[in-house]
Amino acid sequence: MFNKLLKREGNILFSLEEIESSQDIKKGILVLESEYFEIVKISLEEDLDEREKEYEIEEQLENRIINYEVLDYIEKEISLGKKDGMEESVIILIKREKIYEITNKVKDKKIDLKGIIPIFLLKYLSDFNKENEIFLDIGLARTTFVIFKNNILKDIVTIDIERDEILNSQEEFNELLERITFSIEEENFDDIEKITIYEKDRELENLLENSELSEKEISIENWKNYEITFNKSFDFIPVECKRGMERRKYIKYGISILLGTLVAEFLLFFLLINIRDKEMKNIKKYERDLGNFKEEIDKKRQEIKNFEDFKEKKSKLMKKMNFGKFKIYEVLEELKKCKSSQINFEGIEYNGKDKLKIIGKSLEEKDIYEFEKAILKNNNFIHLNHDYIKKQQNEYEFQMDIGVKNENNE
């Protein structure tokens, strides 16, 4: 199972509260409370093509969510089934800026984040049997009610209500159940045999036993013990964020290798300098006995000449690896300053002299032009020529040549 692989790699399921309490978490999947998400049920005609379906979903979301903009959200869709020529689905959304805020917080804790999923989908993704079952999750400000029949998710209902209001009053809890059952189709509620709650909501057990659901089996589960099949389709980390995390990882590895190489070069350099100094002392000693040691002196001089040739070759090689007074990592840092977070580099090529070829993508064409303006304003670059900007599906691809200033072209 996927979760066994997770355990071998050291991944765990963890919450934001565990991060803030400074628990020792190396890597894993972040489980977010219901309050972070918008959950919208929609109905669409059957057999719509993908373009029509996307348009209909966007139109319904615009009518249900205030100031809705598709680029502001990360969205996942779960089909609830088809009936009378209509297909019912539930759309789960979270603000893109909220995800960026959360991933930055996790990054600050030096945690290798493998995915983000809502707490109410853990049961859906778990390998536990889910036949004729209700899953009930009580968040700080939202209650989520999920119905499973024959191991298929049939309905999700959310109601915004304070957790303390529910737990401190049987009457409030009974009213909550009435509102939920009113929102669910009767056929989905028939034959329900079990109600599942999480360990964190154990206080609900007494309330359920004194409610209209008292005859149902009550199961209390700890989601941290779940074995889940982690479907990447329900990972709420956006693609550009994953690319950024992977890129930072590669840069980190690259810097480590570069630093290791530089340290080795410095050690070698000082070792060779020390050897040269010792040999120079020996030469002076041999010169005092020139008559007897002329052959040895010539040999030592040749070794010193070889060392000087090596140093000269090394100097020429180092010049090829930089843009004059700028090291390659300094040039990359200047490029980073010029681009926004919406620009993603797919490739960087260096001609060995004074020019970089940049290949990249962006969701918005204007971000590419802003990047070009920033390049032209930067004193470390001397010219820019873009080969193309073209739209591919929902993003723009571009390629451009950028001249880098050095002592040969200043």
C-alpha positions in Angstrom: 0.0 0.0 0.0 1.0 3.6 -0.6 1.0 4.4 3.1 3.5 1.6 3.7 5.8 3.2 1.2 5.2 6.5 3.1 6.3 4.9 6.3 9.4 3.5 4.8 10.3 7.0 3.6 9.5 8.6 6.9 6.3 10.4 5.7 3.5 11.0 8.2 0.2 12.8 8.3 0.4 16.0 10.4 -1.6 19.1 11.1 -0.7 22.8 11.4 -1.1 22.6 15.2 1.7 20.0 15.3 4.0 22.4 13.3 3.3 25.3 15.7 3.9 23.1 18.7 7.4 22.4 17.3 7.1 18.7 17.0 10.0 16.9 15.2 8.5 16.5 11.7 10.9 15.8 8.8 8.5 15.2 5.9 4.9 14.2 5.3 1.4 15.2 4.2 -0.3 18.2 5.7 -4.0 17.7 6.8 -6.0 20.9 6.8 -9.2 21.7 8.8 -12.5 22.2 6.9 -12.5 26.0 7.6 -9.7 26.5 5.0 -11.9 25.2 2.1 -15.0 26.2 0.2 -17.3 23.3 -0.7 -19.8 23.8 -3.5 -22.2 21.2 -4.9 -23.1 21.7 -8.6 -25.3 20.0 -11.2 -24.4 19.7 -14.8 -26.0 18.1 -17.9 -24.5 14.8 -18.8 -22.1 14.3 -21.7 -20.7 17.9 -21.8 -17.3 18.1 -23.4 -14.4 19.3 -21.3 -14.6 22.9 -22.5 -18.4 23.2 -21.9 -18.0 21.5 -18.5 -15.3 24.0 -17.4 -17.4 26.9 -18.6 -20.5 25.7 -16.7 -18.5 25.0 -13.5 -16.9 28.5 -13.6 -20.3 30.1 -14.2 -21.9 28.3 -11.2 -19.0 29.1 -9.0 -19.2 32.8 -9.9 -22.9 32.7 -8.8 -22.1 31.0 -5.5 -18.8 32.6 -4.4 -18.5 36.4 -3.9 -15.8 38.0 -6.2 -14.9 34.6 -7.6 -11.8 34.5 -9.9 -10.7 31.2 -11.2 -7.0 32.1 -10.9 -7.5 32.9 -7.2 -8.4 29.3 -6.2 -7.1 25.8 -6.4 -10.0 23.5 -7.2 -10.7 19.7 -7.0 -13.8 18.0 -8.3 -15.5 14.8 -7.0 -18.3 13.3 -8.9 -21.3 12.2 -6.8 -23.1 10.3 -9.6 -25.6 10.8 -12.4 -29.4 11.1 -12.1 -32.2 12.1 -14.5 -29.8 13.3 -17.2 -27.8 15.4 -14.7 -24.3 14.8 -13.2 -23.8 16.0 -9.6 -20.4 16.9 -8.4 -18.8 18.6 -5.4 -16.1 21.3 -6.0 -13.6 21.8 -3.2 -11.7 25.1 -3.3 -9.0 26.9 -1.4 -7.5 30.3 -1.9 -4.2 30.1 -3.7 -2.7 32.8 -1.5 -3.6 30.7 1.6 -1.8 27.7 0.2 1.3 29.9 -0.5 1.1 31.2 3.1 0.9 27.6 4.5 3.7 26.2 2.3 6.0 29.1 3.4 5.2 28.3 7.0 6.0 24.7 6.4 9.2 25.6 4.5 10.3 27.8 7.4 10.1 24.7 9.6 12.4 22.8 7.1 9.7 20.2 6.5 9.7 18.3 3.2 6.0 18.8 2.2 4.7 15.9 0.1 1.1 17.0 -0.2 -1.9 18.9 1.3 -5.4 17.4 1.7 -8.5 18.4 3.6 -9.3 16.5 6.8 -12.8 15.5 5.6 -11.2 13.7 2.6 -9.0 11.5 4.7 -11.8 9.0 5.2 -12.5 9.1 1.5 -8.9 8.4 0.6 -8.4 5.8 3.4 -8.3 2.1 2.8 -11.0 1.4 5.4 -14.3 -0.1 4.4 -16.9 2.7 4.0 -20.1 0.9 3.4 -23.4 2.7 4.5 -21.5 5.1 6.8 -21.7 8.7 7.9 -18.5 10.6 8.7 -18.9 13.6 11.0 -16.1 16.2 11.5 -16.6 19.2 13.9 -14.1 22.0 13.1 -13.6 25.2 15.0 -16.2 27.0 12.9 -17.5 24.5 10.4 -19.2 21.1 10.6 -18.7 18.6 7.7 -21.1 15.7 7.1 -19.9 13.0 4.5 -22.1 10.1 3.4 -20.6 6.9 2.0 -22.7 4.1 0.5 -21.1 0.9 -0.9 -17.6 2.5 -0.5 -18.7 5.4 -2.8 -18.9 9.0 -1.6 -22.6 10.0 -2.1 -22.9 13.5 -0.5 -21.1 16.2 1.4 -22.8 18.8 3.5 -21.1 21.7 5.4 -22.6 24.0 7.9 -20.8 27.0 9.4 -21.3 26.9 13.2 -19.0 27.4 16.2 -17.6 24.2 17.7 -18.4 25.3 21.3 -22.0 25.9 20.4 -22.4 22.2 19.4 -20.4 20.6 22.1 -22.0 22.5 25.0 -25.7 22.0 24.1 -27.6 18.8 23.2 -30.4 21.0 21.8 -27.9 22.8 19.5 -26.5 19.5 18.4 -30.0 18.1 17.6 -30.8 21.3 15.6 -27.6 20.8 13.7 -28.6 17.2 12.8 -32.0 18.4 11.6 -30.4 21.0 9.3 -28.0 18.4 7.9 -30.6 15.7 7.3 -32.9 18.3 5.6 -30.0 19.0 3.2 -29.5 15.4 2.2 -31.6 13.3 -0.2 -33.6 10.7 1.7 -32.3 7.8 -0.5 -28.7 8.7 0.5 -29.7 8.6 4.2 -31.4 5.2 4.0 -29.6 2.1 5.3 -26.9 4.1 7.2 -25.5 1.7 9.7 -22.5 3.5 11.3 -21.4 7.0 12.3 -17.6 7.7 12.3 -16.0 10.6 14.2 -12.3 11.4 14.8 -10.6 11.0 18.2 -10.4 14.8 18.5 -14.3 14.9 18.4 -14.7 12.2 21.1 -17.0 14.5 23.0 -19.6 14.0 20.3 -20.2 10.4 21.4 -22.5 11.3 24.3 -24.4 13.8 22.0 -24.9 11.2 19.4 -26.2 8.6 21.9 -28.9 11.1 23.0 -29.9 12.1 19.4 -32.1 10.6 16.7 -29.0 8.7 15.5 -28.6 6.9 18.8 -29.4 3.5 17.2 -26.4 3.7 14.8 -23.0 2.2 15.5 -20.6 4.9 16.7 -16.9 4.5 15.6 -14.1 6.7 17.0 -11.0 6.7 14.8 -7.6 8.4 14.9 -6.8 9.7 11.4 -3.1 9.7 12.1 -3.3 5.9 12.0 -4.9 5.8 8.6 -3.4 3.9 5.7 -4.3 6.0 2.7 -3.9 5.7 -1.1 -2.7 9.3 -1.7 -4.3 10.3 -5.0 -2.3 13.2 -6.5 -5.6 14.4 -8.0 -6.6 15.6 -4.5 -3.3 17.2 -3.6 -3.9 21.0 -3.1 -0.3 22.0 -3.6 -0.3 23.9 -6.9 2.0 22.8 -9.8 4.0 26.0 -9.8 4.6 25.7 -6.0 5.8 22.1 -6.4 8.1 23.2 -9.2 9.5 25.9 -6.9 10.0 23.5 -4.0 11.8 21.0 -6.4 13.9 23.9 -7.9 14.9 25.1 -4.4 15.9 21.5 -3.5 18.1 21.2 -6.6 19.6 24.7 -6.0 20.4 23.6 -2.4 22.1 20.5 -3.7 23.9 22.5 -6.4 25.2 25.0 -3.8 26.3 22.2 -1.5 28.3 20.6 -4.4 29.7 24.0 -5.4 30.8 24.8 -1.9 32.3 21.4 -1.5 34.2 21.9 -4.8 35.4 25.4 -3.8 36.6 24.1 -0.4 38.5 21.2 -2.1 40.0 23.7 -4.5 41.1 26.0 -1.7 42.7 23.1 0.2 44.4 21.9 -2.9 45.7 25.5 -3.7 47.1 26.0 -0.2 48.6 22.5 -0.3 50.3 23.3 -3.6 51.5 26.6 -2.3 53.0 24.9 0.7 54.7 22.3 -1.5 56.0 25.1 -3.7 57.5 27.0 -0.7 59.1 23.8 0.5 60.6 23.1 -2.9 61.8 26.6 -3.2 63.7 26.2 0.1 65.2 23.0 -1.2 66.2 24.7 -4.4 68.1 27.3 -2.5 69.8 24.6 -0.5 70.7 22.8 -3.7 72.0 26.0 -5.3 74.5 26.3 -2.5 75.9 22.9 -3.6 75.4 23.7 -7.3 78.4 21.6 -8.4 77.0 18.4 -6.9 73.3 18.9 -7.3 72.7 20.7 -10.6 70.7 17.8 -12.0 68.4 17.8 -8.9 68.0 21.6 -9.2 66.8 21.3 -12.8 64.3 18.6 -11.8 62.9 20.8 -9.1 62.6 23.8 -11.4 60.6 21.7 -13.9 58.2 20.7 -11.1 57.7 24.3 -10.2 57.1 25.2 -13.9 54.5 22.4 -14.1 52.8 23.9 -11.1 52.8 27.4 -12.7 51.3 25.9 -15.9 48.6 24.1 -13.8 47.8 27.4 -12.0 47.5 29.3 -15.4 45.2 26.6 -16.9 43.1 26.7 -13.8 42.9 30.5 -14.0 41.7 30.3 -17.6 39.2 27.7 -16.8 37.8 29.8 -13.9 37.4 32.7 -16.3 35.3 30.6 -18.7 33.0 29.7 -15.8 32.1 33.3 -15.0 31.0 36.6 -16.7 34.1 38.6 -15.9 33.5 40.1 -12.5 30.2 38.2 -12.0 30.2 34.5 -10.9 27.5 32.3 -12.5 25.5 32.1 -9.2 25.5 36.0 -9.0 24.1 36.2 -12.5 21.3 33.7 -11.5 20.6 35.8 -8.4 20.2 38.9 -10.6 17.7 37.0 -12.9 15.8 35.9 -9.8 15.4 39.6 -8.7 14.0 40.5 -12.1 11.2 37.8 -12.3 8.0 37.6 -10.4 6.7 34.4 -8.7 4.4 33.8 -11.8 7.4 33.3 -14.1 8.8 29.7 -14.2 12.2 29.0 -15.9 12.2 25.7 -17.9 15.8 26.0 -19.1 18.9 28.3 -19.0 21.6 28.0 -21.6 25.0 29.8 -21.5 27.0 30.3 -24.7 30.3 30.4 -22.8 30.9 34.1 -23.3 28.4 36.7 -22.5 24.9 35.5 -23.4 22.1 33.5 -21.7 19.2 31.8 -23.4 16.1 31.7 -21.1 13.2 29.3 -21.8 10.2 29.6 -19.5 6.4 29.8 -18.9 3.9 32.1 -17.3 0.2 32.1 -16.6 -0.1 35.8 -17.7 1.6 37.4 -20.8 1.9 40.7 -18.9 4.3 39.0 -16.3 6.6 38.1 -19.2 6.7 41.8 -20.4 7.3 42.9 -16.8 10.2 40.5 -16.6 11.7 41.9 -19.8 11.4 45.5 -18.5 13.2 44.5 -15.3 16.0 42.9 -17.3 16.5 46.0 -19.3 16.6 48.2 -16.2 19.1 46.0 -14.5 22.7 47.4 -14.9 24.2 43.9 -15.0 22.5 43.1 -18.4 23.1 45.0 -21.6 20.5 43.8 -24.1 17.5 41.5 -24.6 16.1 39.8 -27.6 13.0 37.6 -27.2 12.7 34.8 -29.8 9.0 34.2 -29.2 6.0 34.4 -26.8 3.2 32.0 -27.6 0.2 30.8 -25.8 -0.1 27.1 -25.0 -3.5 26.1 -23.4 -3.7 28.0 -20.1 -0.2 29.5 -20.1 2.4 31.4 -22.2 5.7 30.0 -23.3 8.6 32.2 -24.1 12.3 32.2 -25.2 14.7 35.1 -25.1 18.4 35.9 -25.3 19.9 38.1 -22.6 23.4 39.8 -22.8 25.4 39.8 -19.6 27.8 42.8 -18.9 31.4 42.0 -18.3 34.8 43.7 -18.7 34.9 42.8 -22.4 31.6 44.6 -23.3 31.3 47.4 -20.7 
